[in-house]
Amino acid sequence: MAEKKTILLVDDDQAHRTMLKVNLLGAGFTVREAADGDEVLPFLEKGPVDLIILDMKMQRLDGIEALALLKEHGVSTPVIMLTAFSSVETAVAAMKQGAFDYIAKPVDIEELKLLIDRALSFDALREENLLLKKRLNEQFDFGNIIGRSQPMRELFETLALVAPTDATVLIRGESGTGKELVANVIHENSRRGKAAFVKVNCAALHENLLESELFGHEKGAFTGAAGRRKGRFEQAHTGTLFLDEIGDMSLTTQAKILRVLQEGEFERLGGDQTIPVDVRLLAATHRDLEEMVAEGSFRQDLFFRLNVVPVTLPPLRERREDIAALAEFFLGRYAAKNRKSIRAIHPRTMTMLMAYPWPGNIRELENTMERAVILCLGEQITPRELPAAFRPDGEETGGRPEPASLTLREVERETIRATLKQTGGNKSRTARILGIARQTLQNKMKEYDLS
């Protein structure tokens, strides 16, 4: 037998409240009562209810104010507003504030029952979806994929749903957006996660070499083939094969890939033995495959086979709220790698990182932070450790040569010399600006023959 749902009636008109209570009890609900809006929160502290029916007009705290208070305290219980015909506009405003719906007085009981059923069904579905997402997130390890922006939250939801399946996934996005990282995360969270994850960069190999790399070869298949060699498809058997930059693959190789996807078998180069293979295929590209299909440089049937589940990675410029977290992540990684006690990114530096368009996406951000860590002498990454492209036109650089043209020792010497010049030779102030001890500065000055 289904558990009775509990409804809280909030109305300062006792006669009207009693009428509603009698009808709702008759419909099989458990009914609780509150005489005014200011009693709602104290009542909920005693125990949860499944639905709240809230009158719009009450003496001490009206429905809109009570609704705002519920929202402020994070109460997600569905709310149905009671309103007079003359207050329908106010009721619509209440829905915008989070009410599920409203019903006008005099109340049609059958209409109210239908509305309650809808609200409870909607709430149950919402809870089910939240639970599903929670379970997926608990089971899913996103590794080093960092992001709290809306595009990334949507991406995480898609990955959590597709990873446990055997579906072919086409990962699209500009260069440097992390397509290989996403492919690895999909594999790690799939039922094949303990099997091999094999990667092939299709753009890095000539057509003949790529076919040998993918399918293997028999002894004597071509000049230099001194023995049999297993290809990447065989190596990935029962696991995952990731084909990066698949848009750079020739039409001949595309046809052979299509056959493996369709039939689950292939032959090594120079061989006549058909080899069955069980592989999940993930592919990635930064190219416009639809345009390539239209031009005839990419097979339409292969595109359809690959594009079962398309996943598009947003460029960094479209997820700027993630830049700070990514920059701090790379700071920690490369500070540890280079054994440096750099604790933070200076606010001015972070402003410059946030304003930059990042044409090279996350890869460019990672390289920028690694470079900054290497060049940094203090405990903070300052604007002077960033390349010239990050500085607004006309911003002074202190007359220093660009670090890219210098060795690390030359950069360090030049930084100390320029800072000493800036402070008029004041060693204590120079040490403070550089974020190092005065004794360390003196040792560096002696090492670099700076007076």
BAKE-265786 format. One record per residue (C-alpha): residue number from 1; residue in three letters; x negated, y, z negated. Coordinates in pm, 1 decimal. Each point is the difference from the previous one (the first is absolute). Layout:
BEGIN
 resi resn       px       py       pz
  NUM  ALA        X        Y        Z
...
***
This chain:
BEGIN
 resi resn       px       py       pz
    1  MET      0.0      0.0      0.0
    2  ALA   -137.0    339.9    100.8
    3  GLU    -99.3    232.2   -282.0
    4  LYS    237.8    292.1    -55.0
    5  LYS   -132.5    336.0    115.9
    6  THR      0.5    283.4   -252.5
    7  ILE    130.3    343.7     95.3
    8  LEU    -50.7    315.6   -203.9
    9  LEU    293.2    244.6     32.1
   10  VAL    -96.9    359.3    -77.7
   11  ASP    302.5    234.1    -11.9
   12  ASP    113.6    254.6   -257.7
   13  ASP    367.6    -58.6     92.9
   14  GLN     90.7   -287.8   -231.8
   15  ALA    330.8    -80.5    171.3
   16  HIS   -166.1    -23.3    341.6
   17  ARG   -287.1   -200.9   -144.3
   18  THR    242.0   -246.6   -159.0
   19  MET    190.1    -43.9    326.0
   20  LEU   -321.0    -80.2    186.2
   21  LYS   -119.0   -233.8   -275.8
   22  VAL    320.6   -206.2      4.7
   23  ASN    -18.7    -43.7    376.5
   24  LEU   -370.9    -87.9      1.7
   25  LEU     45.1   -251.3   -284.8
   26  GLY    274.0   -157.1    208.2
   27  ALA   -239.8    -24.5    291.8
   28  GLY   -241.7   -204.1   -210.9
   29  PHE   -254.8    263.7   -102.1
   30  THR   -136.0     69.5   -346.0
   31  VAL     66.2    368.2    -73.1
   32  ARG   -181.7    237.0   -235.4
   33  GLU    105.1    360.9    -65.6
   34  ALA   -167.1    337.6    -58.5
   35  ALA    194.8    323.6    -63.1
   36  ASP   -244.7    247.2    154.7
   37  GLY   -311.5     28.6    215.9
   38  ASP   -236.3     51.3   -292.9
   39  GLU     87.0   -347.7   -132.7
   40  VAL   -127.0   -188.9    307.3
   41  LEU   -371.3    -22.8    -80.3
   42  PRO     50.0    -90.3   -368.6
   43  PHE    245.0   -269.8    111.9
   44  LEU   -248.0   -145.9    252.3
   45  GLU   -266.8    -19.0   -270.4
   46  LYS    216.8   -264.2   -170.9
   47  GLY     -7.2   -221.3    309.6
   48  PRO     26.8      7.4    379.7
   49  VAL    320.0     16.1    204.0
   50  ASP     57.8    -99.9    361.5
   51  LEU    184.5    312.2    116.8
   52  ILE     97.7    345.3   -127.4
   53  ILE    320.9    181.9     88.5
   54  LEU    -65.6    365.2    -77.7
   55  ASP    257.9    277.7     -4.8
   56  MET   -104.6    323.6    167.3
   57  LYS    165.1    240.5   -247.9
   58  MET    -68.2    -45.1   -371.2
   59  GLN    -18.0    246.2   -286.4
   60  ARG   -350.6    -43.5   -144.8
   61  LEU   -203.3   -139.7    292.8
   62  ASP    152.7    -26.9    346.1
   63  GLY    -60.2   -281.4    246.0
   64  ILE   -263.9    178.8    210.3
   65  GLU   -207.4     81.4   -309.6
   66  ALA     40.4   -353.4   -136.9
   67  LEU   -106.7   -142.5    339.0
   68  ALA   -310.4    221.9      1.5
   69  LEU    -83.4   -120.7   -351.3
   70  LEU     32.2   -364.0    109.1
   71  LYS   -229.2     63.5    296.0
   72  GLU   -250.9    181.4   -222.6
   73  HIS    -18.4   -303.9   -230.0
   74  GLY    -40.6   -243.0    290.3
   75  VAL    339.0   -168.4    -33.5
   76  SER     75.5   -184.4    325.8
   77  THR    348.2   -128.8    -92.7
   78  PRO    246.9     81.7    279.7
   79  VAL    234.5    291.1    -78.6
   80  ILE    348.1     68.5    142.3
   81  MET    124.7    356.0    -52.5
   82  LEU    363.1     87.6    -84.3
   83  THR    111.0    330.9    145.8
   84  ALA    309.1    207.8     70.3
   85  PHE     85.7     63.7    367.2
   86  SER   -114.2    358.8    -43.5
   87  SER   -350.2   -116.2   -101.7
   88  VAL    -84.3   -229.2    291.5
   89  GLU   -287.4    226.5    112.3
   90  THR   -149.0    -25.1   -348.5
   91  ALA     37.8   -379.5     13.4
   92  VAL   -189.3    -13.2    329.8
   93  ALA   -273.2    205.9   -164.7
   94  ALA     -3.9   -257.8   -281.7
   95  MET    -59.8   -277.1    255.0
   96  LYS   -299.4    191.4    125.6
   97  GLN   -123.8     -2.5   -359.8
   98  GLY     19.9   -379.2    -11.7
   99  ALA    365.5    -94.6    -62.1
  100  PHE    107.0   -308.0    196.0
  101  ASP    337.8    145.8    101.6
  102  TYR    300.5    192.9   -129.8
  103  ILE    374.7    -51.7    -27.0
  104  ALA    261.4    274.7    -27.3
  105  LYS    272.6     24.9   -263.0
  106  PRO    266.6   -124.2    -28.5
  107  VAL   -197.9   -324.1     27.9
  108  ASP    121.8   -276.1    229.9
  109  ILE    -90.8   -307.2   -208.1
  110  GLU    -37.1   -233.7    299.5
  111  GLU   -229.6    250.2    170.1
  112  LEU   -201.5     30.7   -322.4
  113  LYS    -38.5   -380.4    -22.8
  114  LEU   -129.9    -13.0    357.3
  115  LEU   -240.2    283.7    -74.9
  116  ILE   -125.6   -179.0   -313.9
  117  ASP    -53.6   -323.1    196.2
  118  ARG   -199.7    192.2    263.0
  119  ALA   -213.2    173.2   -263.1
  120  LEU    -75.2   -322.7   -186.3
  121  SER    -80.2   -185.7    324.0
  122  PHE   -228.5    279.5    113.3
  123  ASP   -174.9      5.0   -338.5
  124  ALA    -49.3   -378.1      7.8
  125  LEU   -150.4     23.4    349.0
  126  ARG   -228.1    283.7   -108.8
  127  GLU   -120.7   -200.6   -299.5
  128  GLU    -56.6   -304.3    222.0
  129  ASN   -208.7    205.8    242.9
  130  LEU   -203.8    151.4   -285.0
  131  LEU    -60.7   -346.4   -142.7
  132  LEU   -103.7   -135.4    339.9
  133  LYS   -244.8    286.5     52.9
  134  LYS   -136.3    -48.0   -351.4
  135  ARG    -56.0   -370.9     60.6
  136  LEU   -160.7     65.4    335.3
  137  ASN   -232.0    259.4   -149.8
  138  GLU    -89.3   -231.8   -289.1
  139  GLN    -89.5   -275.8    244.2
  140  PHE   -172.8    224.3    251.7
  141  ASP   -359.0    116.9    -37.6
  142  PHE    -56.9    313.0    207.9
  143  GLY   -375.4    -18.9    -56.9
  144  ASN   -170.6    330.1     76.8
  145  ILE    290.4    147.4    195.4
  146  ILE     58.7    327.2   -184.3
  147  GLY    300.7    227.5     38.1
  148  ARG    309.0    132.2   -172.7
  149  SER    136.4    207.0    287.5
  150  GLN    334.9    -90.4    154.4
  151  PRO   -157.4   -146.2    320.1
  152  MET   -221.0   -224.9   -212.4
  153  ARG    284.1   -111.9   -228.2
  154  GLU    195.9   -102.3    311.3
  155  LEU   -308.7   -180.3    132.0
  156  PHE    -43.7   -191.4   -328.4
  157  GLU    363.3   -113.9      9.1
  158  THR    -42.7   -128.5    357.3
  159  LEU   -326.4   -179.3    -82.4
  160  ALA    150.7   -163.5   -309.4
  161  LEU    284.4   -138.3    210.2
  162  VAL   -199.2   -114.1    304.6
  163  ALA   -314.4   -141.3   -165.6
  164  PRO    158.0   -321.1   -139.2
  165  THR    135.0    -91.0    345.6
  166  ASP   -187.0   -139.9    300.4
  167  ALA    113.5    283.3    228.4
  168  THR   -242.5    153.0    247.0
  169  VAL    -72.5    359.0   -103.1
  170  LEU   -116.3    282.3    226.0
  171  ILE   -180.4    263.7   -206.3
  172  ARG    -12.2    337.8    171.1
  173  GLY   -166.3    324.0    -95.3
  174  GLU   -275.7    244.0     83.7
  175  SER   -364.2    -97.8    -44.6
  176  GLY   -105.7      6.5   -363.0
  177  THR    346.6    -48.3   -153.2
  178  GLY    -87.0   -338.8   -154.4
  179  LYS    151.1   -254.9    236.9
  180  GLU   -248.3   -273.7    -90.3
  181  LEU     62.0     57.9   -371.4
  182  VAL    375.2    -42.9     57.1
  183  ALA    -58.4   -320.5    197.7
  184  ASN   -210.4   -138.0   -283.4
  185  VAL    269.2     87.4   -256.1
  186  ILE    266.7   -175.7    210.1
  187  HIS   -216.3   -312.6     15.3
  188  GLU    -87.8      2.9   -370.8
  189  ASN    368.5     18.8    -93.4
  190  SER    117.0   -270.4    240.9
  191  ARG     31.7   -375.0    -50.9
  192  ARG   -320.7    -23.4    206.0
  193  GLY   -187.3    222.6   -244.8
  194  LYS   -238.0   -275.6   -113.3
  195  ALA    -86.3    -98.6    358.6
  196  ALA   -235.3    184.9    236.5
  197  PHE     46.9    361.6    103.1
  198  VAL   -185.1     37.9    330.2
  199  LYS    -57.6    338.3    166.4
  200  VAL    -84.9     82.7    360.4
  201  ASN    -58.8    350.0    139.3
  202  CYS    121.9    -27.3    358.8
  203  ALA   -158.2    333.4     98.7
  204  ALA   -348.7   -105.7   -108.0
  205  LEU    -42.5   -292.8    241.8
  206  HIS    -12.4    -39.0    378.5
  207  GLU    286.0   -204.8    150.9
  208  ASN   -203.3   -322.2     45.0
  209  LEU   -155.0     24.5   -344.2
  210  LEU    340.6     70.9   -154.5
  211  GLU    154.6   -314.1    151.2
  212  SER   -288.5   -209.3   -130.4
  213  GLU     34.7    170.2   -340.0
  214  LEU    373.9    -72.6    -14.6
  215  PHE     22.9   -348.3    152.1
  216  GLY   -352.5   -136.8    -40.5
  217  HIS   -193.0   -184.7    271.3
  218  GLU   -140.8   -338.5     94.1
  219  LYS   -365.3    -67.5     66.1
  220  GLY    -97.1    129.6    344.1
  221  ALA    316.0    208.9     41.0
  222  PHE   -220.9    293.5    104.8
  223  THR   -363.9     98.0      3.7
  224  GLY   -128.1    -10.4   -355.2
  225  ALA    274.4   -230.4   -132.1
  226  ALA   -238.1   -249.2   -159.0
  227  GLY    263.3   -181.1   -201.2
  228  ARG    366.7    -14.5    -96.7
  229  ARG    127.2    296.3   -198.8
  230  LYS    330.8     42.0   -178.5
  231  GLY    187.0    320.1     76.0
  232  ARG    177.4    233.5   -240.5
  233  PHE    337.7   -168.1     58.0
  234  GLU   -140.7   -330.7   -124.6
  235  GLN   -175.3    172.2   -289.0
  236  ALA    331.5    160.1   -102.8
  237  HIS    198.6   -327.5     13.1
  238  THR    266.8      4.9   -280.1
  239  GLY   -109.2    358.2    -76.2
  240  THR     25.9    341.7    161.8
  241  LEU   -165.7    143.2    310.4
  242  PHE    -25.3    378.5     19.6
  243  LEU    -53.9    145.3    347.3
  244  ASP   -111.0    361.2    -42.1
  245  GLU     32.3    244.3    292.8
  246  ILE    203.3   -249.7    201.2
  247  GLY     79.7    277.3    249.2
  248  ASP   -358.3    -32.6    129.8
  249  MET     49.1   -361.3    106.3
  250  SER     -2.6    -91.2    370.6
  251  LEU    312.0   -133.3    173.5
  252  THR   -166.3   -341.9     45.1
  253  THR    -68.7    -37.0   -370.0
  254  GLN    347.3    134.1    -79.3
  255  ALA    151.3   -288.8    199.4
  256  LYS   -199.4   -254.1   -200.5
  257  ILE    101.6    160.5   -331.0
  258  LEU    363.4    -13.6    113.1
  259  ARG    -29.1   -372.8     67.6
  260  VAL   -132.7    -65.1   -352.5
  261  LEU    289.3    198.9   -147.7
  262  GLN    255.7   -184.4    210.8
  263  GLU   -137.0   -354.2    -12.1
  264  GLY   -236.2     -8.1   -296.8
  265  GLU   -286.3   -150.0    201.4
  266  PHE   -299.7     90.3    219.1
  267  GLU   -317.3   -138.9    160.7
  268  ARG   -359.1     99.1    -68.4
  269  LEU   -189.1    161.1    286.6
  270  GLY   -139.6   -277.3    219.9
  271  GLY    214.9   -261.7   -167.9
  272  ASP    311.5   -197.7     92.7
  273  GLN    111.2   -108.5   -347.9
  274  THR    316.9    172.4   -122.3
  275  ILE    -42.6    113.8   -358.7
  276  PRO    310.5     65.2   -215.5
  277  VAL    -31.2    283.6   -247.7
  278  ASP    211.5    141.1   -283.4
  279  VAL    -87.6    367.1    -36.7
  280  ARG    184.5    310.7   -112.9
  281  LEU    -91.3    287.2    231.0
  282  LEU    -37.6    359.2   -110.3
  283  ALA    -95.3    263.5    255.6
  284  ALA    -93.1    366.7    -18.3
  285  THR    -45.9    286.4    242.9
  286  HIS    -26.3    378.2     10.7
  287  ARG    116.3      2.7    361.7
  288  ASP    348.8     55.8    143.5
  289  LEU     88.2   -354.2    108.6
  290  GLU    337.6    102.3    145.5
  291  GLU   -179.3    239.8    232.9
  292  MET   -252.8   -269.5     88.3
  293  VAL    285.1   -241.0     80.3
  294  ALA    150.5    264.1    230.9
  295  GLU   -339.4     45.7    168.4
  296  GLY    -45.8   -375.8     40.5
  297  SER   -313.4    -21.4   -218.9
  298  PHE    172.6   -194.0   -279.3
  299  ARG    232.0   -296.7     43.4
  300  GLN    359.2     72.0    -96.1
  301  ASP     65.4   -359.2   -113.3
  302  LEU   -303.8     11.7   -229.6
  303  PHE    109.2    336.0   -137.8
  304  PHE    338.9   -146.1    -92.1
  305  ARG   -172.2   -299.0   -164.8
  306  LEU   -227.7    225.4   -205.2
  307  ASN    258.5    261.8    -91.3
  308  VAL    216.7   -231.6   -213.0
  309  VAL    -60.4    214.7   -308.7
  310  PRO   -151.2    339.8     86.1
  311  VAL   -180.9    181.0   -281.8
  312  THR   -115.6    357.1     59.0
  313  LEU   -259.6    158.7   -226.9
  314  PRO     47.9    374.9    -47.6
  315  PRO   -298.3    226.7     72.0
  316  LEU   -150.7    165.0   -306.5
  317  ARG    128.4    343.7    104.6
  318  GLU    357.0   -133.7    -42.0
  319  ARG    -63.8   -125.8   -354.0
  320  ARG   -193.1    289.6   -151.3
  321  GLU    123.2    -71.9   -351.0
  322  ASP   -216.5   -315.6      8.4
  323  ILE   -324.9    184.1     81.7
  324  ALA    -90.9     80.7   -361.2
  325  ALA     46.7   -361.2   -117.5
  326  LEU   -199.5   -134.6    296.0
  327  ALA   -281.2    253.1    -53.1
  328  GLU    -25.5    -91.5   -369.0
  329  PHE      1.7   -370.8     84.8
  330  PHE   -291.8     41.4    241.5
  331  LEU   -178.9    226.0   -248.4
  332  GLY     13.1   -276.3   -259.9
  333  ARG   -112.8   -263.9    250.1
  334  TYR   -303.1    188.9    130.9
  335  ALA   -100.7    155.7   -331.3
  336  ALA    -25.8   -353.4   -139.7
  337  LYS   -179.8   -126.7    309.1
  338  ASN   -256.3    282.0    -15.1
  339  ARG    -25.0     -8.1   -382.6
  340  LYS    109.0    361.7    -38.6
  341  SER    196.1    145.2   -292.0
  342  ILE    228.5    218.5    209.6
  343  ARG    321.0     47.5   -193.8
  344  ALA    227.4    213.0    215.5
  345  ILE     73.6    192.2    318.0
  346  HIS     -8.2    377.6    -44.6
  347  PRO    346.0    158.8     52.2
  348  ARG   -133.0    215.5    285.6
  349  THR   -138.8   -313.4    166.5
  350  MET    331.1   -179.5    -39.9
  351  THR    181.1    296.5    157.3
  352  MET   -231.5    -25.4    301.5
  353  LEU     53.6   -377.2     24.7
  354  MET    377.5     49.6    -12.4
  355  ALA     -8.6    269.0    270.5
  356  TYR   -214.4   -196.1    246.6
  357  PRO    186.7   -170.2    292.8
  358  TRP   -193.7   -331.9    -26.0
  359  PRO    -14.9   -102.9    366.0
  360  GLY   -196.1   -308.5   -107.6
  361  ASN    255.9    -86.7   -269.3
  362  ILE    -97.1   -209.3   -304.3
  363  ARG   -327.5   -115.1    155.0
  364  GLU   -108.3    362.6     35.8
  365  LEU    105.3     76.8   -358.6
  366  GLU   -200.2   -297.2   -127.6
  367  ASN   -309.6    105.8    194.6
  368  THR     39.9    358.5   -123.1
  369  MET     19.5   -109.2   -363.8
  370  GLU   -297.6   -235.6     34.1
  371  ARG   -205.7    283.3    148.0
  372  ALA    113.0    240.4   -273.6
  373  VAL    -95.7   -246.2   -274.2
  374  ILE   -345.8    -48.4    149.3
  375  LEU    -58.7    375.6     26.2
  376  CYS    149.6     91.8   -339.0
  377  LEU   -247.3     99.9   -273.4
  378  GLY    249.7     78.2   -274.3
  379  GLU    304.2   -156.5   -161.3
  380  GLN    252.0    146.3    247.0
  381  ILE     35.6    -17.6    377.7
  382  THR    -18.6    366.0    107.6
  383  PRO     74.3    161.5    338.5
  384  ARG   -371.8     12.5     78.3
  385  GLU     -0.2   -380.7     37.1
  386  LEU    262.8     13.7    278.2
  387  PRO    -87.8     30.3    370.9
  388  ALA     35.1    338.4    173.2
  389  ALA    327.9   -110.0    163.4
  390  PHE    172.9     27.1   -338.5
  391  ARG    -92.4    361.2    -61.9
  392  PRO    228.9    273.3    135.1
  393  ASP   -146.7    205.7    283.9
  394  GLY   -237.0    260.3   -133.8
  395  GLU    -38.3   -151.3   -347.9
  396  GLU   -349.3     51.9   -132.0
  397  THR   -225.2   -303.9    -32.5
  398  GLY   -280.1    176.1   -184.6
  399  GLY   -224.2     -4.7    302.0
  400  ARG    -75.1   -367.5    -52.9
  401  PRO    -78.8   -230.6    292.9
  402  GLU    270.9   -256.0     70.6
  403  PRO    -63.6   -312.2   -210.0
  404  ALA     54.7   -225.1    302.3
  405  SER   -332.9    119.3    142.0
  406  LEU   -196.1    -67.1   -320.8
  407  THR   -116.6   -299.8   -202.4
  408  LEU    153.3    -53.6   -344.1
  409  ARG   -316.2    133.1   -171.4
  410  GLU     10.8    308.9    220.3
  411  VAL    369.5     52.1    -79.7
  412  GLU    -67.5    -25.4   -374.1
  413  ARG   -296.6    238.3     19.4
  414  GLU    196.1    247.7    211.7
  415  THR    300.2    -11.7   -237.4
  416  ILE   -219.0     75.1   -303.4
  417  ARG   -188.3    276.0    183.5
  418  ALA    322.0    168.3    119.6
  419  THR    158.9    -17.8   -346.8
  420  LEU   -312.5    146.6   -164.6
  421  LYS     12.3    284.3    250.7
  422  GLN    371.3     51.9    -75.7
  423  THR    -70.3     28.9   -376.7
  424  GLY   -312.9    213.1     36.6
  425  GLY   -218.5   -282.4   -130.5
  426  ASN    204.1    -54.5   -318.6
  427  LYS    -67.7   -366.6    -77.5
  428  SER    270.6    -44.5   -263.7
  429  ARG    269.9    143.7    227.3
  430  THR   -130.8   -196.4    298.9
  431  ALA     17.7   -323.5   -200.8
  432  ARG    358.8     79.8   -105.3
  433  ILE    107.0     67.3    360.9
  434  LEU   -160.9   -324.0    118.6
  435  GLY    145.5   -193.1   -294.2
  436  ILE   -337.3   -138.7   -114.9
  437  ALA   -210.9     39.9   -313.6
  438  ARG   -252.0    284.6    -10.1
  439  GLN   -284.5   -251.9    -47.4
  440  THR    117.8   -191.2    307.5
  441  LEU     -6.7    323.5    197.3
  442  GLN   -354.3     75.6   -116.7
  443  ASN   -112.5   -348.4     98.9
  444  LYS    158.6     38.3    343.6
  445  MET   -160.0    345.1     46.5
  446  LYS   -339.2   -148.6    -83.0
  447  GLU     60.0   -294.5    233.6
  448  TYR     97.0    230.0    290.1
  449  ASP   -258.3    269.4    -80.6
  450  LEU    264.6    264.9    -66.9
  451  SER   -103.1    290.2   -225.1
***
